[in-house]
Amino acid sequence: MHCCFSTVMHLDGINCSTCGRFFIFGVAVGLYEYYMFNYSRQRRIQVAAFVLAGITAACFGFMLLWSWGIYLVALVLIAAGAWIVFGRRLKWAKW
């Protein structure tokens, strides 16, 4: 059995793709600590740490978008409706 981002496997109740995202974040934190506590601070290590942290944040955002997608759509529609209703009243009040 292998674990990758396109395949979701459950090992003892743990989602393997989620573990992969946290593993990438762990590597990013380790690289950043290496950058901070190393005598010769190489900018490449800091950039690699931030890129890996950004990839992890993007994956986490897509995971939330996938699981909370319907709630986000509902929130956007409610906000658009409130803007239409209350935004026009403010324009009418100026007349």
C-alpha positions as CSV (number, residue, x, y, z in Angstrom):
1,M,0.0,0.0,0.0
2,H,1.3,3.5,-0.8
3,C,0.2,6.9,0.2
4,C,-0.1,9.9,-2.1
5,F,-2.2,13.0,-2.5
6,S,-4.5,11.6,-5.2
7,T,-5.3,8.4,-3.2
8,V,-7.2,8.6,0.1
9,M,-6.5,5.6,2.2
10,H,-7.6,4.9,5.8
11,L,-5.0,3.4,8.1
12,D,-6.4,2.8,11.6
13,G,-9.0,5.5,11.2
14,I,-6.4,8.1,10.1
15,N,-6.8,9.7,6.7
16,C,-3.4,9.1,5.0
17,S,-3.6,12.2,2.7
18,T,-4.1,14.4,5.7
19,C,-1.0,12.8,7.3
20,G,0.9,13.7,4.2
21,R,0.0,17.3,4.5
22,F,1.1,17.5,8.1
23,F,4.3,15.7,7.1
24,I,5.1,18.4,4.6
25,F,4.4,21.1,7.2
26,G,6.8,19.2,9.6
27,V,9.5,19.4,7.0
28,A,8.9,23.1,6.5
29,V,9.1,23.7,10.3
30,G,12.3,21.7,10.4
31,L,13.9,23.6,7.6
32,Y,12.9,26.9,9.1
33,E,14.4,25.9,12.5
34,Y,17.6,24.8,10.6
35,Y,17.7,28.3,9.0
36,M,17.1,30.1,12.3
37,F,19.7,28.2,14.3
38,N,22.4,27.7,11.7
39,Y,25.4,30.0,11.7
40,S,25.5,30.4,7.9
41,R,21.9,31.5,7.2
42,Q,21.3,30.5,3.6
43,R,18.3,32.2,2.0
44,R,17.5,29.1,-0.1
45,I,16.6,27.2,3.1
46,Q,14.2,29.9,4.2
47,V,12.6,30.1,0.8
48,A,12.2,26.3,0.7
49,A,10.6,26.3,4.2
50,F,8.1,29.1,3.2
51,V,7.3,27.3,-0.1
52,L,6.6,24.0,1.7
53,A,4.5,25.8,4.3
54,G,2.5,27.6,1.5
55,I,1.9,24.2,-0.2
56,T,0.6,22.8,3.1
57,A,-1.6,25.9,3.6
58,A,-3.0,25.5,0.1
59,C,-3.7,21.8,0.6
60,F,-5.4,22.6,3.9
61,G,-7.5,25.3,2.2
62,F,-8.6,23.0,-0.6
63,M,-9.4,20.3,2.0
64,L,-11.6,22.8,3.9
65,L,-13.1,24.1,0.7
66,W,-14.0,20.5,-0.3
67,S,-15.6,19.7,3.1
68,W,-17.2,23.1,3.8
69,G,-17.9,24.0,0.2
70,I,-21.7,24.1,0.5
71,Y,-21.5,26.3,3.6
72,L,-19.2,28.7,1.9
73,V,-21.5,28.9,-1.1
74,A,-24.4,29.6,1.3
75,L,-22.5,32.3,3.1
76,V,-21.6,34.0,-0.2
77,L,-25.2,33.9,-1.3
78,I,-26.4,35.3,2.0
79,A,-23.8,38.1,1.9
80,A,-24.7,38.9,-1.8
81,G,-28.4,39.1,-0.9
82,A,-27.7,41.3,2.1
83,W,-25.6,43.6,-0.1
84,I,-28.4,43.8,-2.7
85,V,-31.1,44.6,-0.1
86,F,-29.2,47.0,2.2
87,G,-26.9,48.5,-0.5
88,R,-29.9,49.7,-2.4
89,R,-31.5,51.2,0.7
90,L,-28.4,53.3,1.3
91,K,-28.6,54.6,-2.3
92,W,-32.3,55.4,-1.9
93,A,-31.7,57.2,1.4
94,K,-29.4,59.7,-0.3
95,W,-32.1,60.8,-2.7
